[in-house]
Amino acid sequence: MRTQKNQPRRAAAAAFIGTTVEFYDFYIYATAAALILGQVFFPSNDPTLSTLAAFGTFAVGFIARPMAGMVFGHLGDRLGRKKMLLFTMMLMGVATTCIGLLPSYASAGIWAPIGLIVLRIIQGISVGGEWGGAVLMASEHAPAHRKTFYASFAQLGSPAGLLLALIAFRLVTSLSPDQFAQWGWRLPFLFSGVLMMIGLLIRSGVHESPEFKEVQDKGQTAKYPVLEVIRTCWRQILFAAAAVTIGSAGFFFTNTFMITYVTQYQGIARSTILDCLFLVTILQFISQPISALLAERIGEARFLMLAAVLSMLVPYPMFLLVGTQNLVLMTLGIAMAVVTLSGLYAVIAGYMAQAFPAHLRYSGISIAYQLICAIAGGSTPIIGTLLASRFAGQWLPLAIFFSLLAALSLFGVCGLARLRGDTSAAAAQPAL
């Protein structure tokens, strides 16, 4: 009885630990793409071309995610959440460790970038199946009035994974440039194998989702959940995808593209921006649970709309403060943007999950989330790099781009709230 009673907390903890490992793997690739992968796998006389090629492989992982969301959504709605989460974690750990073992272009020629792309696709497949299951294991184990808060623990894995990734790269960038380029960058990838074993051990002790077991016991599982959710819930999918835009793409703007922007266009040292992002991510880690608790008090839809509106406004002071090249002011500027968009990110998972019926939920939220990740998440560093190159010395086009991403989230939240019949949202919308 006691074990069953503790399952909500264990499920939330397992969702947090699991997504931490998954996002660590994903973020070390993003950080390496900004710092070194172009030089190792796509050498060129033009650093911008090398960086764009590396960000291209970063985007490839996002392209695989919608299809993975459909596959794992189908399996998760048919066979259960837990089995899928164990498999996706193992897949990610193996792929990431293998990236750390890949030979460079100088050693293996064209086979080196080909191998990198294949492993990056496997990473994308893993994350495509991971997110939806982690959110549901946390929220479906939770009491009815705490689903938003418990689901936020799956989202908390994002800043925790980023913190680990930043620590790892902060340590290896302290090596000499030659040591870092030759072997130092590989160490964070190899460490993934250790994290994978820890994550598998923790997740294996969590029971299957009680809401899924109820669906299964009543014989209500869908034969083709992906087809059924697209046919019956396509509006929820589109609005949910739009709603999470800034929560996905915004992080890759601030945590991936910003590294390239400040090092190549502002002349700021790599160690400085990594220290800055580390401090910002600590603030994000602290603020996300607070955001979830606040949303439960004032209403999830009302909170999400406010977070989206604020996210449209914050890039302008962010770029002004980043332009000072002062570590404290840079940290303050990026923190304003990250804390705001991460508030939406913390709350949107539980909110969008409740828009879908239990027997189609894994498929519905996975398709929605991975669809926008493929469209906006993977392309954001590329678009940012192109804008920075085209409008050298001008930050306004970059700020407008960020605002447009946030505006799409506001549109999605409003639409999702109407479909859910959220009365607090209806009261909030005229004020906007």
C-alpha positions in Angstrom: 0.0 0.0 0.0 2.8 2.4 0.9 4.6 1.6 -2.3 1.5 2.4 -4.3 1.0 5.6 -2.3 4.5 6.8 -3.1 4.2 6.0 -6.8 3.2 9.6 -7.8 6.4 11.0 -6.3 8.5 8.2 -7.7 7.0 8.6 -11.2 7.7 12.4 -11.0 11.3 11.7 -9.9 11.8 9.1 -12.6 10.4 11.5 -15.2 12.8 14.1 -14.0 15.9 11.9 -14.0 15.0 10.3 -17.3 14.4 13.6 -19.2 17.6 15.0 -17.5 19.6 12.2 -19.1 17.8 12.6 -22.5 18.2 16.4 -22.5 21.8 16.2 -21.4 22.6 14.1 -24.5 20.6 16.4 -26.7 22.2 19.6 -25.3 25.8 18.4 -25.4 25.2 17.8 -29.1 23.8 21.4 -29.4 26.7 22.9 -27.5 29.3 20.9 -29.5 27.6 21.9 -32.7 28.1 25.6 -31.7 31.7 25.1 -30.5 33.5 22.3 -32.4 31.6 19.9 -34.6 31.9 22.1 -37.7 35.7 22.1 -37.3 35.9 18.3 -36.7 33.4 17.0 -39.2 32.9 19.8 -41.7 36.3 21.7 -42.0 36.2 24.9 -44.1 38.1 28.1 -44.6 34.8 29.9 -43.7 33.8 29.4 -40.0 30.2 30.4 -40.8 29.9 27.6 -43.4 31.3 25.1 -40.9 28.9 26.2 -38.2 25.9 26.1 -40.6 26.9 22.6 -41.6 27.1 21.5 -37.9 23.7 23.2 -37.1 22.4 21.3 -40.2 23.2 18.0 -38.5 21.6 19.4 -35.3 18.4 20.1 -37.4 18.5 16.6 -38.8 17.7 15.2 -35.4 14.6 17.3 -35.2 13.4 16.0 -38.6 13.3 12.5 -37.2 11.3 13.5 -34.2 7.7 13.7 -35.6 7.9 10.2 -37.1 9.4 8.9 -33.9 6.5 10.7 -32.0 4.0 8.8 -34.1 5.7 5.4 -33.8 6.3 5.7 -30.0 2.9 7.3 -29.5 1.3 4.3 -31.2 3.3 1.9 -29.1 2.8 3.9 -25.9 -1.0 4.0 -26.4 -1.1 0.3 -27.3 1.6 -1.3 -25.0 2.1 1.2 -22.2 4.2 4.2 -21.2 6.9 2.5 -19.2 8.2 0.1 -21.8 8.7 2.9 -24.3 10.6 5.1 -21.8 13.1 2.3 -21.0 13.7 1.7 -24.7 14.1 5.4 -25.6 16.6 6.0 -22.8 18.8 3.0 -23.9 18.6 4.2 -27.6 19.7 7.7 -26.7 22.6 6.6 -24.4 24.1 4.2 -27.0 23.8 6.8 -29.9 25.4 9.6 -27.8 28.2 7.4 -26.6 29.0 6.4 -30.2 29.2 10.0 -31.3 32.1 10.4 -28.8 33.8 7.5 -30.5 33.4 8.7 -34.1 36.6 9.5 -36.1 37.1 13.0 -37.5 36.8 14.0 -41.1 40.6 14.2 -41.3 40.8 10.5 -40.3 37.8 8.9 -42.1 36.8 11.4 -44.8 33.2 11.5 -45.9 32.2 8.5 -43.6 32.8 10.7 -40.5 30.0 13.2 -41.2 27.8 10.4 -42.5 28.2 8.5 -39.3 27.5 11.7 -37.3 24.2 12.2 -39.2 23.1 8.6 -38.7 23.7 8.8 -35.0 22.0 12.2 -34.8 18.9 10.7 -36.4 18.9 8.0 -33.8 19.1 10.7 -31.1 16.2 12.4 -32.7 14.2 9.2 -32.7 14.9 8.7 -29.0 13.8 12.2 -27.9 10.8 11.9 -30.2 9.5 9.0 -28.2 10.8 10.1 -24.8 9.0 13.4 -24.0 5.4 12.3 -24.3 5.9 9.2 -22.2 7.8 11.1 -19.4 5.1 13.7 -19.2 2.3 11.1 -19.0 4.0 8.9 -16.4 4.3 11.9 -14.2 0.9 13.5 -14.8 -1.2 10.2 -15.0 0.2 9.1 -11.6 -0.6 12.4 -10.0 -3.7 13.4 -8.0 -6.3 15.1 -10.2 -5.7 18.6 -8.7 -1.8 18.4 -9.0 -1.3 17.2 -12.6 0.2 20.4 -13.8 2.8 20.5 -11.0 3.7 16.8 -11.4 4.0 17.0 -15.2 6.4 19.9 -14.8 9.0 17.6 -13.3 9.4 16.0 -16.8 10.0 19.6 -18.1 12.5 20.2 -15.3 14.8 17.7 -17.0 15.5 20.3 -19.6 17.4 22.8 -17.4 18.9 19.9 -15.4 20.3 18.3 -18.5 21.5 21.6 -19.8 23.3 22.3 -16.4 25.1 18.9 -16.8 26.0 19.7 -20.4 27.3 23.1 -19.5 29.4 21.7 -16.6 30.8 19.1 -18.9 31.8 21.5 -21.6 33.0 24.1 -19.1 35.4 21.4 -17.8 36.7 20.3 -21.2 37.0 23.9 -22.6 39.5 24.5 -19.9 41.9 22.3 -21.9 44.2 23.7 -24.4 42.5 24.5 -27.8 44.4 21.5 -29.4 43.5 19.1 -26.7 39.8 20.2 -26.8 39.7 19.8 -30.6 41.5 16.4 -30.7 39.8 14.6 -27.8 38.4 16.8 -25.1 35.0 17.4 -26.8 34.4 13.7 -26.8 34.4 13.2 -23.0 30.9 14.7 -22.4 29.5 12.2 -25.1 31.2 9.2 -23.5 29.9 10.2 -20.1 26.4 9.6 -21.4 26.8 5.8 -21.1 27.2 6.2 -17.3 24.1 8.4 -17.1 22.1 6.0 -19.2 22.7 3.1 -16.7 21.6 5.3 -13.8 18.4 6.4 -15.6 17.5 2.8 -16.5 17.9 1.7 -12.9 15.6 4.4 -11.6 12.9 4.1 -14.2 12.7 0.3 -13.8 11.2 0.8 -10.3 8.2 2.8 -11.4 4.8 1.1 -12.1 2.8 1.6 -15.3 0.6 4.6 -15.5 -2.7 3.9 -13.6 -4.7 5.8 -16.2 -3.3 3.6 -19.0 -3.9 0.5 -17.0 -7.5 1.5 -16.5 -7.9 2.0 -20.3 -6.2 -1.3 -20.9 -8.4 -3.2 -18.3 -11.6 -1.8 -19.9 -10.4 -2.9 -23.3 -10.5 0.7 -24.6 -7.1 0.9 -26.2 -7.3 2.1 -29.8 -6.2 -0.2 -32.6 -4.6 2.6 -34.5 -4.2 5.4 -32.0 -2.2 7.7 -34.3 -4.8 7.6 -37.1 -7.6 8.0 -34.6 -6.0 11.0 -32.8 -5.3 12.8 -36.1 -8.9 12.1 -37.3 -10.6 13.2 -34.1 -8.3 15.6 -32.4 -6.4 17.4 -35.2 -7.4 20.8 -33.9 -5.9 19.9 -30.5 -2.7 18.8 -32.2 -2.3 22.0 -34.2 -3.0 24.3 -31.3 -0.9 22.3 -28.9 2.0 22.4 -31.4 1.7 26.2 -31.8 1.4 26.7 -28.0 4.7 25.0 -27.2 6.7 26.9 -29.9 8.6 29.4 -27.7 9.1 26.7 -25.1 11.0 24.6 -27.6 12.6 27.0 -30.1 13.3 29.7 -27.5 15.7 27.5 -25.6 17.7 26.7 -28.8 17.7 30.4 -29.5 19.1 31.3 -26.1 21.2 28.2 -25.3 22.5 27.2 -28.8 22.4 30.1 -31.2 23.4 32.7 -28.6 26.8 30.8 -28.1 27.6 31.4 -31.8 26.2 35.0 -31.7 28.3 36.2 -28.9 31.5 34.4 -29.8 31.5 35.1 -33.6 29.7 38.5 -33.7 30.5 40.0 -30.3 34.0 38.7 -29.8 33.1 37.3 -26.3 35.1 34.3 -25.0 33.5 30.9 -25.1 34.1 30.4 -21.4 32.2 33.7 -20.6 29.0 32.8 -22.5 29.1 29.2 -21.0 29.4 30.7 -17.5 26.6 33.1 -18.3 24.3 30.3 -19.5 25.2 28.2 -16.5 23.9 30.9 -14.1 20.8 31.4 -16.3 20.0 27.7 -16.2 20.2 27.6 -12.4 17.6 30.4 -12.3 15.5 28.4 -14.8 15.8 25.2 -12.7 14.5 27.1 -9.7 11.8 29.1 -11.5 10.1 26.2 -13.3 8.5 24.5 -10.3 7.5 27.9 -9.0 5.8 28.7 -12.3 3.8 25.4 -12.2 2.6 26.1 -8.6 1.6 29.7 -9.6 -0.3 28.4 -12.6 -2.3 26.0 -10.4 -3.3 29.0 -8.3 -4.3 31.5 -11.0 -5.3 29.1 -13.7 -3.1 27.4 -16.2 -4.5 29.1 -19.3 -4.3 32.6 -17.8 -0.7 31.9 -16.8 0.3 30.5 -20.2 -1.1 33.6 -22.0 0.7 35.9 -19.7 4.0 34.0 -20.2 3.6 34.1 -24.0 2.9 37.9 -24.0 6.0 38.6 -21.8 8.1 36.3 -24.1 7.2 38.6 -27.0 8.6 41.6 -25.1 11.8 40.3 -23.5 14.2 39.8 -26.4 14.7 43.6 -26.8 16.1 44.2 -23.4 18.0 40.9 -23.6 19.9 42.0 -26.7 20.6 45.4 -25.2 22.1 43.9 -22.1 24.0 41.2 -24.1 25.5 44.0 -26.1 27.2 45.5 -23.0 29.5 42.4 -22.9 29.4 42.6 -19.1 28.9 39.1 -17.6 26.4 40.3 -15.0 24.3 42.3 -17.4 24.5 39.5 -20.1 23.3 37.0 -17.5 20.4 39.3 -16.5 19.3 39.8 -20.1 19.3 36.2 -21.1 17.8 35.2 -17.7 14.8 37.5 -18.4 14.1 35.7 -21.6 14.7 32.2 -20.3 12.8 32.5 -17.1 9.8 33.8 -19.0 9.7 31.2 -21.7 10.5 28.4 -19.3 7.4 29.4 -17.3 5.3 28.5 -20.3 7.4 25.4 -20.9 6.9 24.1 -17.4 3.1 24.5 -17.5 2.2 23.6 -21.1 3.0 19.9 -20.8 0.3 19.1 -18.3 -2.1 21.5 -19.9 -1.9 20.1 -23.4 -2.0 16.5 -22.1 -5.4 17.0 -20.6 -6.7 18.2 -24.0 -6.6 14.6 -25.3 -8.5 11.4 -24.1 -6.4 9.0 -22.2 -6.4 6.2 -24.8 -4.9 8.6 -27.4 -2.9 10.9 -25.2 0.6 9.6 -25.9 0.1 9.9 -29.6 -1.6 13.3 -29.4 1.0 15.1 -27.3 3.9 13.4 -29.0 2.8 14.4 -32.5 2.1 18.0 -31.4 5.3 18.5 -29.5 7.6 16.8 -32.0 6.0 18.5 -35.0 6.8 22.0 -33.7 10.3 20.8 -32.6 11.0 19.7 -36.1 9.7 22.9 -37.7 10.9 25.6 -35.2 13.3 23.9 -32.8 15.9 22.6 -35.3 15.7 25.5 -37.7 16.0 28.3 -35.0 19.8 28.2 -34.7 20.1 28.1 -38.5 17.7 31.0 -39.0 19.5 33.0 -36.2 22.9 32.4 -37.8 21.6 33.5 -41.2 20.0 36.6 -39.8 23.2 37.5 -37.8 25.3 37.0 -40.9 22.9 39.0 -43.2 22.4 41.9 -40.7 25.8 41.9 -39.1 26.0 44.3 -36.1 22.2 44.6 -35.9 20.2 42.7 -33.3 16.7 44.0 -34.0 15.9 41.3 -36.7 16.9 38.6 -34.2 14.7 40.1 -31.5 11.7 40.3 -33.9 12.3 36.6 -34.9 12.1 35.7 -31.2 8.9 37.7 -30.7 7.3 35.9 -33.7 8.0 32.6 -32.1 6.3 33.8 -28.8 3.3 35.2 -30.8 2.8 31.7 -32.3 2.7 30.3 -28.8 0.1 32.9 -27.7 -2.1 31.9 -30.7 -1.8 28.2 -29.8 -2.6 28.7 -26.1 -5.7 30.7 -26.9 -6.9 28.1 -29.4 -6.2 25.2 -27.0 -8.0 27.0 -24.2 -11.1 27.4 -26.3 -11.1 23.7 -27.3 -10.8 22.8 -23.6 -13.6 25.2 -22.7 -11.3 26.9 -20.1 -13.4 29.6 -18.6 -10.5 31.4 -17.0 -9.0 31.7 -20.5 -12.1 33.1 -21.9 -12.0 35.8 -19.2 -8.4 36.6 -19.9 -8.5 36.8 -23.7 -10.4 40.1 -24.1 -7.7 41.8 -22.1 -5.1 40.7 -24.6 
